[in-house]
């Protein structure tokens, strides 16, 4: 697997704080909740959050943003240290910071400080954009995109540029590959009143079509929260639904969406593939706890994996660790998945609904051969991984070479080990291991009549069409 491509993030970085506590009574002097036992945490916000999330995907990231000499700017620089390369623009005023007050995870109030804006472009910033292979503009309406507009226009003419817009910010430059407004933002940008009988989905489609033309963008993806995203190239839109319903703090989900889409476009993926990956990543981000995984200590930020470790199991272990650290439920399921069929899909979809992430443990080619005999697997493990990863309900795939997955399970330590109902009369060999750390084996109904062996036998007996031999057309 090749290394992830570098990404330049241009935009307005903020400093975000959370005050999290408990609210069990109202104040005696006003009908407002009293938040007690408050704990304070700080993290990069705005373009800073987008840059950190992109770096956590394992790619080199350069952040071009305005910073001053004020305390908030210096705190943000410390939080970004060793995570991303920072190219500073001069800042007028003090860096913007936001403080959320939450009671048991529910936001009650937000306090905003600082109205600093980017003052001007620098030669170092222009050079970073000239050398960029892909760009994400995380515009938070504080001037960074404006002072670099001409450099961004030149970049959009030669490399993929993703633009995450803001109602008080800049319009995207022409030729941007993808613009990612939320549904409410798209409504503001498109203007006008939709027909009274128009559904939210129809409104989003009309707004996206309008914005593709108005901005002269290659495509617009309107994010729909928990429903996914609507992608338009100016014609019939593509709805990319969320794989599951993720409950939790959605703060930063838009940054996760844009950062993932920009990274995938940097890696050479098609826009449709990038949007599907972004929807999946944003859903997983919310399910894993969102910004709760970002703390004051830079060492506590999500560790960026080596750019080219090439091992899906490493990603699976990291995914499980992040979900567990955020207080979520890790679900695992296993099998050969040689020919993916409806029974497999039903099991995996049901398993994913029981937790916050699903890791599929798949047998290696050698393991399948020992279990199933000569001639198996029909599909090599690299292709099986790719097919499984394409399922919206699958968050990660891990490979094991043994006959049973106990060693891998001991590393993953899932809360739930999901198996098909055809194991109901058996004592699974891995059950004692899963139960040893408090995990639970859960059986799911299995669709009758679906099996890889049956499909393979039926395919082998099927008559060949005239003129076809050994899988190739004659002549």
C-alpha positions as CSV (number, residue, x, y, z in Angstrom):
1,X,0.0,0.0,0.0
2,X,1.4,3.4,-1.0
3,X,1.9,6.2,1.5
4,X,-0.9,8.7,2.0
5,X,-0.5,11.8,-0.1
6,X,0.5,15.1,1.7
7,X,-2.2,17.8,2.2
8,X,-2.1,21.5,2.7
9,X,-4.9,22.9,4.9
10,X,-5.6,26.7,4.5
11,X,-8.0,28.4,6.9
12,X,-8.8,29.9,10.2
13,X,-7.6,27.9,13.2
14,X,-9.3,28.5,16.5
15,X,-8.7,27.5,20.1
16,X,-11.6,25.5,21.5
17,X,-12.3,24.8,25.2
18,X,-14.9,22.5,26.8
19,X,-16.1,22.8,30.4
20,X,-17.8,19.5,31.2
21,X,-19.7,18.9,34.4
22,X,-23.0,17.8,36.0
23,X,-26.2,19.9,36.2
24,X,-28.6,18.6,38.8
25,X,-30.2,21.8,40.0
26,X,-31.2,25.4,39.0
27,X,-29.5,28.5,40.4
28,X,-31.5,30.1,43.3
29,X,-31.3,33.5,41.7
30,X,-32.2,32.7,38.1
31,X,-33.8,29.8,36.2
32,X,-30.5,28.5,34.8
33,X,-28.7,25.2,35.5
34,X,-25.8,25.1,37.9
35,X,-22.9,23.1,36.4
36,X,-20.7,21.5,39.0
37,X,-17.5,19.4,39.1
38,X,-16.5,21.0,35.7
39,X,-13.4,19.7,34.0
40,X,-11.7,21.9,31.4
41,X,-10.1,20.6,28.2
42,X,-8.6,22.4,25.2
43,X,-8.0,21.4,21.6
44,X,-7.4,22.8,18.1
45,X,-10.6,24.2,16.5
46,X,-11.6,25.3,13.1
47,X,-8.9,24.7,10.5
48,X,-6.6,23.5,13.3
49,X,-9.0,20.6,14.0
50,X,-9.3,19.8,10.3
51,X,-5.5,19.6,10.0
52,X,-5.1,17.4,13.1
53,X,-7.8,15.0,11.8
54,X,-6.1,14.8,8.4
55,X,-2.8,14.1,10.1
56,X,-4.4,11.3,12.2
57,X,-5.2,9.6,8.9
58,X,-1.5,9.1,8.4
59,X,-0.6,11.9,5.9
60,X,1.8,14.8,6.2
61,X,-0.1,18.0,6.7
62,X,0.8,21.6,6.4
63,X,-1.5,24.1,8.1
64,X,-1.5,27.7,6.7
65,X,-3.3,29.9,9.3
66,X,-3.1,33.3,11.0
67,X,-1.5,33.3,14.5
68,X,-0.4,36.2,16.7
69,X,1.6,36.6,19.9
70,X,-1.4,36.3,22.2
71,X,-1.8,33.6,24.8
72,X,-4.5,31.7,22.8
73,X,-2.2,31.6,19.7
74,X,0.7,30.2,21.7
75,X,-1.5,27.6,23.4
76,X,-2.7,26.5,19.9
77,X,0.8,26.3,18.6
78,X,1.7,23.9,21.5
79,X,-1.3,21.8,20.8
80,X,-0.3,21.5,17.1
81,X,3.3,20.8,17.8
82,X,4.6,17.5,16.3
83,X,1.2,16.9,14.6
84,X,1.3,19.3,11.6
85,X,3.7,21.7,10.0
86,X,2.4,25.3,10.7
87,X,2.9,28.2,8.2
88,X,2.0,31.4,10.0
89,X,0.1,34.3,8.5
90,X,0.1,37.6,10.5
91,X,-2.9,38.1,12.7
92,X,-4.6,41.4,13.6
93,X,-6.1,41.2,17.0
94,X,-6.2,38.1,19.2
95,X,-6.9,34.5,18.1
96,X,-10.6,33.5,18.3
97,X,-11.4,31.0,21.0
98,X,-14.6,29.3,21.9
99,X,-15.7,27.8,25.2
100,X,-18.5,25.3,25.4
101,X,-20.2,24.6,28.7
102,X,-21.6,21.0,28.8
103,X,-23.7,19.1,31.3
104,X,-23.1,15.4,30.9
105,X,-22.2,15.8,27.3
106,X,-25.1,18.1,26.4
107,X,-24.0,21.7,25.4
108,X,-25.7,24.4,27.4
109,X,-23.8,27.6,26.5
110,X,-21.0,28.8,24.2
111,X,-18.7,31.8,25.0
112,X,-16.7,33.4,22.1
113,X,-13.6,35.5,22.6
114,X,-11.2,37.2,20.1
115,X,-12.0,38.6,16.7
116,X,-8.6,38.3,15.1
117,X,-8.3,38.1,11.3
118,X,-5.6,37.2,8.9
119,X,-3.8,40.4,7.9
120,X,-2.0,39.5,4.7
121,X,-0.4,36.7,2.7
122,X,3.2,35.7,3.0
123,X,5.7,34.3,0.5
124,X,6.0,31.2,2.6
125,X,2.3,30.6,2.5
126,X,2.2,31.2,-1.3
127,X,5.0,28.7,-1.8
128,X,3.2,26.1,0.3
129,X,0.2,26.4,-2.0
130,X,2.4,26.4,-5.2
131,X,4.0,23.1,-4.0
132,X,0.8,21.5,-2.8
133,X,-0.5,18.3,-4.3
134,X,-4.0,18.8,-2.8
135,X,-5.6,21.5,-0.7
136,X,-8.4,21.7,1.9
137,X,-9.8,25.2,2.6
138,X,-11.3,25.2,6.0
139,X,-12.9,28.7,5.9
140,X,-14.2,30.0,9.3
141,X,-14.8,33.5,8.1
142,X,-11.7,35.1,9.5
143,X,-9.8,36.0,6.4
144,X,-7.2,33.3,5.7
145,X,-8.9,32.2,2.5
146,X,-9.3,35.8,1.4
147,X,-5.7,36.9,1.7
148,X,-4.6,33.8,-0.2
149,X,-7.4,33.9,-2.8
150,X,-5.2,34.3,-5.9
151,X,-2.9,31.5,-4.8
152,X,-5.9,29.3,-4.1
153,X,-7.3,30.1,-7.6
154,X,-4.0,29.0,-9.2
155,X,-4.0,25.8,-7.0
156,X,-7.5,24.9,-8.0
157,X,-6.5,25.0,-11.7
158,X,-4.0,22.2,-11.2
159,X,-4.6,20.1,-8.1
160,X,-7.7,18.8,-6.2
161,X,-9.1,21.5,-3.9
162,X,-11.8,20.9,-1.3
163,X,-13.5,24.0,0.0
164,X,-15.4,23.8,3.3
165,X,-17.3,27.2,3.2
166,X,-18.6,29.6,5.9
167,X,-21.5,32.0,5.6
168,X,-19.2,34.9,6.6
169,X,-16.3,33.7,4.6
170,X,-15.2,33.6,1.0
171,X,-16.9,32.1,-2.0
172,X,-15.0,29.2,-3.4
173,X,-12.6,30.0,-6.2
174,X,-13.6,28.6,-9.7
175,X,-12.6,25.0,-10.6
176,X,-12.7,23.7,-7.0
177,X,-13.0,19.9,-7.1
178,X,-15.5,19.7,-4.2
179,X,-17.4,22.1,-1.9
180,X,-18.8,20.8,1.3
181,X,-21.5,23.0,2.9
182,X,-24.0,21.8,5.4
183,X,-27.7,21.8,4.4
184,X,-28.3,25.0,6.3
185,X,-25.2,26.7,4.8
186,X,-26.2,25.6,1.3
187,X,-29.7,27.1,1.9
188,X,-28.1,30.5,2.8
189,X,-25.6,30.4,-0.1
190,X,-28.3,29.4,-2.7
191,X,-30.8,32.0,-1.5
192,X,-34.4,32.2,-2.5
193,X,-37.3,30.3,-1.0
194,X,-37.9,26.7,-2.1
195,X,-41.5,25.6,-3.0
196,X,-43.7,25.1,0.0
197,X,-44.2,21.4,-0.7
198,X,-40.4,20.7,-1.2
199,X,-38.8,18.0,1.1
200,X,-35.5,18.7,2.8
201,X,-33.8,16.3,0.4
202,X,-35.3,18.1,-2.6
203,X,-34.2,21.4,-1.2
204,X,-30.7,20.1,-0.7
205,X,-30.6,18.8,-4.3
206,X,-31.8,22.1,-5.7
207,X,-29.4,24.1,-3.6
208,X,-26.4,21.9,-4.6
209,X,-27.3,22.2,-8.3
210,X,-27.5,26.0,-8.0
211,X,-24.2,26.2,-6.2
212,X,-22.3,24.0,-8.7
213,X,-23.3,26.5,-11.3
214,X,-22.9,29.7,-9.3
215,X,-19.4,28.7,-7.9
216,X,-18.3,27.0,-11.1
217,X,-17.3,24.0,-9.0
218,X,-16.8,20.5,-10.2
219,X,-19.1,19.2,-7.5
220,X,-20.9,20.1,-4.3
221,X,-21.6,17.7,-1.4
222,X,-24.3,19.0,0.9
223,X,-23.9,17.3,4.3
224,X,-27.1,16.1,5.9
225,X,-26.0,15.3,9.4
226,X,-26.9,11.8,10.4
227,X,-28.5,11.1,7.0
228,X,-25.2,11.3,5.1
229,X,-24.5,13.6,2.1
230,X,-26.0,14.6,-1.2
231,X,-23.4,14.9,-4.0
232,X,-24.2,16.9,-7.1
233,X,-22.2,17.6,-10.3
234,X,-25.0,19.9,-11.5
235,X,-27.3,17.1,-12.6
236,X,-29.0,14.1,-11.0
237,X,-27.6,14.0,-7.4
238,X,-26.1,11.0,-5.6
239,X,-27.3,10.3,-2.1
240,X,-24.7,8.8,0.1
241,X,-26.4,7.6,3.3
242,X,-24.8,7.1,6.7
243,X,-23.9,3.5,7.4
244,X,-25.6,3.6,10.8
245,X,-27.3,6.2,13.1
246,X,-24.5,7.6,15.3
247,X,-25.6,9.3,18.5
248,X,-23.2,11.7,20.1
249,X,-21.5,15.1,20.0
250,X,-21.4,16.2,16.3
251,X,-19.0,19.1,17.0
252,X,-16.3,18.8,14.3
253,X,-18.1,16.3,12.2
254,X,-18.0,18.7,9.2
255,X,-14.2,19.0,9.6
256,X,-13.9,15.2,9.7
257,X,-16.0,15.0,6.5
258,X,-14.0,17.6,4.7
259,X,-10.6,16.4,5.8
260,X,-11.4,12.8,4.8
261,X,-12.7,13.9,1.4
262,X,-9.7,16.1,0.7
263,X,-7.3,13.3,1.7
264,X,-8.9,10.7,-0.5
265,X,-8.9,13.1,-3.5
266,X,-5.2,13.7,-2.7
267,X,-4.7,10.0,-2.9
268,X,-6.2,9.9,-6.4
269,X,-9.7,8.6,-5.6
270,X,-12.8,9.6,-7.6
271,X,-15.1,12.3,-6.0
272,X,-17.9,9.7,-5.4
273,X,-15.4,7.5,-3.6
274,X,-14.1,10.4,-1.6
275,X,-17.6,11.4,-0.5
276,X,-18.5,7.9,0.5
277,X,-15.4,7.6,2.6
278,X,-16.1,11.0,4.1
279,X,-19.6,10.0,5.2
280,X,-18.3,6.8,6.7
281,X,-15.5,8.7,8.5
282,X,-17.8,11.4,9.9
283,X,-20.2,8.8,11.2
284,X,-17.5,6.9,12.9
285,X,-16.1,10.1,14.3
286,X,-19.4,10.9,16.1
287,X,-19.8,7.3,17.2
288,X,-16.3,7.3,18.7
289,X,-17.0,10.4,20.8
290,X,-16.1,13.2,18.5
291,X,-14.0,15.9,20.0
292,X,-13.9,14.1,23.3
293,X,-10.9,12.2,22.0
294,X,-9.0,15.5,21.6
295,X,-7.4,16.7,24.9
296,X,-5.2,19.5,26.2
297,X,-2.1,17.4,26.2
298,X,-0.7,17.0,22.7
299,X,0.4,13.5,23.5
300,X,-3.3,12.6,24.0
301,X,-4.3,13.7,20.5
302,X,-5.0,10.7,18.2
303,X,-1.7,9.2,17.2
304,X,-0.9,9.5,13.5
305,X,-0.1,6.0,12.1
306,X,3.0,5.6,10.1
307,X,2.3,6.8,6.5
308,X,2.9,3.5,4.9
309,X,2.5,0.6,7.3
310,X,0.2,-1.1,4.8
311,X,-1.3,-3.3,7.4
312,X,-5.1,-3.2,7.8
313,X,-4.8,-5.0,11.2
314,X,-2.9,-2.0,12.6
315,X,-5.8,0.3,11.6
316,X,-8.3,-2.1,13.1
317,X,-6.5,-2.1,16.4
318,X,-6.2,1.7,16.5
319,X,-9.9,2.0,15.6
320,X,-10.9,-0.3,18.5
321,X,-8.6,1.6,20.9
322,X,-10.1,5.0,19.9
323,X,-13.7,3.7,20.4
324,X,-12.9,2.1,23.7
325,X,-11.1,5.2,25.0
326,X,-14.1,7.3,24.1
327,X,-16.4,5.0,26.1
328,X,-17.9,3.4,23.0
329,X,-18.7,-0.3,22.3
330,X,-16.4,-2.3,20.1
331,X,-18.1,-5.1,18.1
332,X,-16.1,-7.8,16.2
333,X,-17.3,-10.4,13.7
334,X,-15.2,-13.1,12.0
335,X,-15.2,-15.4,9.0
336,X,-13.6,-16.3,5.7
337,X,-16.0,-14.1,3.6
338,X,-14.7,-15.8,0.5
339,X,-17.7,-14.9,-1.6
340,X,-19.6,-12.2,0.2
341,X,-23.3,-13.0,0.1
342,X,-26.6,-11.8,1.6
343,X,-26.2,-13.8,4.7
344,X,-22.8,-12.2,5.4
345,X,-24.2,-8.7,4.8
346,X,-27.2,-9.2,7.1
347,X,-25.0,-10.4,9.9
348,X,-22.5,-7.5,9.6
349,X,-25.3,-4.9,9.4
350,X,-27.0,-6.4,12.5
351,X,-23.7,-6.6,14.3
352,X,-22.8,-2.9,13.6
353,X,-26.1,-1.7,15.0
354,X,-25.2,-3.2,18.4
355,X,-22.2,-0.9,19.0
356,X,-20.1,2.0,17.9
357,X,-17.7,0.3,15.5
358,X,-17.5,-3.0,13.7
359,X,-14.1,-4.8,13.1
360,X,-14.3,-7.8,10.8
361,X,-11.7,-10.5,11.5
362,X,-11.0,-12.3,8.3
363,X,-9.1,-15.6,7.7
364,X,-5.8,-15.3,5.7
365,X,-5.5,-17.3,2.5
366,X,-3.5,-20.0,4.3
367,X,-6.1,-20.2,7.1
368,X,-8.9,-20.6,4.6
369,X,-7.0,-23.3,2.7
370,X,-6.5,-25.3,5.9
371,X,-10.2,-25.0,6.9
372,X,-11.9,-25.3,3.5
373,X,-9.4,-27.5,1.4
374,X,-7.6,-27.2,-1.9
375,X,-9.1,-24.7,-4.3
376,X,-10.1,-22.2,-1.5
377,X,-10.1,-19.3,-1.1
378,X,-11.8,-18.4,-4.4
379,X,-10.9,-14.8,-3.7
380,X,-7.5,-13.7,-2.3
381,X,-7.4,-11.9,1.0
382,X,-6.5,-8.5,-0.5
383,X,-9.7,-8.5,-2.5
384,X,-11.8,-9.8,0.4
385,X,-10.5,-6.9,2.5
386,X,-11.3,-4.4,-0.2
387,X,-14.9,-5.7,-0.6
388,X,-15.5,-5.8,3.2
389,X,-14.2,-2.3,3.6
390,X,-16.6,-1.1,0.9
391,X,-19.5,-2.0,3.1
392,X,-20.8,1.0,5.0
393,X,-21.4,-1.0,8.1
394,X,-17.7,-2.1,8.4
395,X,-15.3,0.3,10.1
396,X,-12.1,-1.8,9.9
397,X,-10.8,-5.2,8.8
398,X,-8.2,-7.3,10.6
399,X,-6.5,-10.5,9.2
400,X,-5.5,-13.6,11.2
401,X,-3.5,-16.5,10.0
402,X,-4.4,-19.1,12.6
403,X,-7.4,-21.5,12.3
404,X,-9.3,-19.5,14.9
405,X,-9.1,-15.8,15.8
406,X,-8.2,-16.0,19.5
407,X,-4.8,-14.3,19.2
408,X,-6.3,-11.4,17.3
409,X,-9.3,-11.2,19.6
410,X,-7.0,-10.9,22.6
411,X,-5.5,-7.8,21.0
412,X,-8.8,-6.3,19.9
413,X,-10.7,-7.1,23.2
414,X,-14.1,-6.4,21.7
415,X,-17.1,-5.8,23.9
416,X,-19.3,-8.0,21.6
417,X,-18.2,-11.0,19.5
418,X,-20.9,-11.5,16.8
419,X,-21.6,-14.9,15.2
420,X,-24.3,-16.2,12.9
421,X,-27.2,-18.2,14.5
422,X,-25.9,-21.4,12.8
423,X,-23.5,-21.7,15.8
424,X,-26.4,-21.8,18.3
425,X,-25.9,-25.4,19.2
426,X,-22.1,-25.2,19.6
427,X,-19.8,-23.8,22.3
428,X,-17.6,-21.4,20.4
429,X,-13.9,-22.1,21.2
430,X,-13.3,-18.3,21.5
431,X,-16.2,-17.7,23.9
432,X,-14.2,-18.3,27.2
433,X,-11.6,-15.8,25.9
434,X,-14.1,-13.1,25.1
435,X,-15.8,-13.6,28.4
436,X,-12.5,-13.3,30.3
437,X,-12.4,-9.5,29.8
438,X,-16.1,-9.1,30.3
439,X,-17.0,-9.4,26.6
440,X,-20.2,-11.0,25.4
441,X,-20.7,-13.5,22.5
442,X,-23.9,-12.6,20.7
443,X,-25.7,-14.8,18.1
444,X,-27.6,-13.2,15.2
445,X,-30.3,-14.8,13.0
446,X,-28.7,-16.3,9.9
447,X,-30.4,-16.2,6.4
448,X,-31.1,-19.7,5.4
449,X,-29.9,-21.1,2.1
450,X,-26.9,-18.8,1.7
451,X,-23.4,-20.2,1.7
452,X,-20.2,-19.7,-0.2
453,X,-19.9,-23.4,-1.0
454,X,-23.4,-23.5,-2.4
455,X,-22.9,-20.4,-4.6
456,X,-19.6,-21.9,-5.9
457,X,-21.2,-25.2,-6.7
458,X,-24.1,-23.6,-8.4
459,X,-21.7,-21.5,-10.5
460,X,-19.7,-24.5,-11.5
461,X,-22.7,-26.3,-12.7
462,X,-24.2,-23.4,-14.7
463,X,-24.1,-23.9,-18.5
464,X,-21.7,-21.7,-20.4
465,X,-23.2,-19.2,-22.8
466,X,-22.5,-20.0,-26.5
467,X,-19.2,-18.6,-27.7
468,X,-17.7,-18.4,-24.2
469,X,-14.9,-20.7,-23.0
470,X,-12.8,-20.5,-19.9
471,X,-14.3,-17.1,-18.9
472,X,-13.4,-15.4,-22.2
473,X,-15.5,-14.6,-25.3
474,X,-14.2,-16.1,-28.5
475,X,-13.3,-13.9,-31.4
